[in-house]
Amino acid sequence: MPNFVISQAMHSIRSYIEDARSRHQKLFAVLVDPDDVDESSLDRIARQALDNGVDLFLVGGSLVTGTKLPDTIARLKTTTNLPVVIFPGSVQQVDPQADALLFLSLISGRNPDLLIGNQVLAAPYVKRSGIEAIATGYMLVDGGAPTTVSYISNTLPIPADKNDIAVCTALAGEMLGMHTIYMDAGSGARQAIPASMIRAVSTQVDLPVIVGGGIRTPDQAYLSAEAGATVIVVGNAIEEDSNLISELSFAVHSASGQGVKR
């Protein structure tokens, strides 16, 4: 199975993801919460990621309470050759060691701080860091249980059976100039985002779609990728059993996405 290491000519994580989408290739991302790993577990995840075709790491979380973010990024950068992208839960989660940062706007909610307020506060720090910022329309989708992100953000997720709301939200994000759409059921979700919703969104926007939350089995990962997601993100399931990396990676890279209309 392929491991899409960034070439020198690619220049950016954004172009790396966009190139994968244009080729109907699927990327598998492992989400690492610095608060939930120690050095030994992080090294084990890193080894298995290299051995099993993982394409990139996301690092961060809705509630990173410790100071381990820089150390986690540094360790992943020194033990692997994989891209490391910050998935920030607050304005404090910026570190120039990473290859890029998802500059998130919670477009599914109506909390002005998470639509633009925190972004205004974070922008000068991101600018000074020199890190690549990928404008990301972040959409929280109901995963069948309250999650940390829904609690912290004080927003209601999009109902899982309301594909039309998801499509209109994603279209608004595209028209506002977002570089990618991130559909997330959140950490602790009981159900993954329905394939029908992923397909509805991915066929309507001309952007890479990232999907995460509630994905615990290879079948769920495969269906999400086959429905049109370019990047599949798994975190909790791997923290509980890092041996799943092999099966999940194989499932994601087995999906073609050829049936998705562009």
Secondary structure, DSSP 8 states (H G I E B T S, - for coil): -------TTT-SHHHHHHHHHHTT--EEEEEE-GGG--HHHHHHHHHHHHHTT--EEEE--TT--SS-HHHHHHHHHHH--S-EEE--SSTT---TTSSEEEEEEETTS--HIIIIIHHHHHHHHHHHHT-EEEEEEEEEB--SS--HHHHHHT---B-TT-HHHHHHHHHHHHHTT-SEEEEE--TT-SS---HHHHHHHHHH-SS-EEEESS--SHHHHHHHHHTT-SEEEE-HHHHH-TTHHHHHHHHHHH---TT---
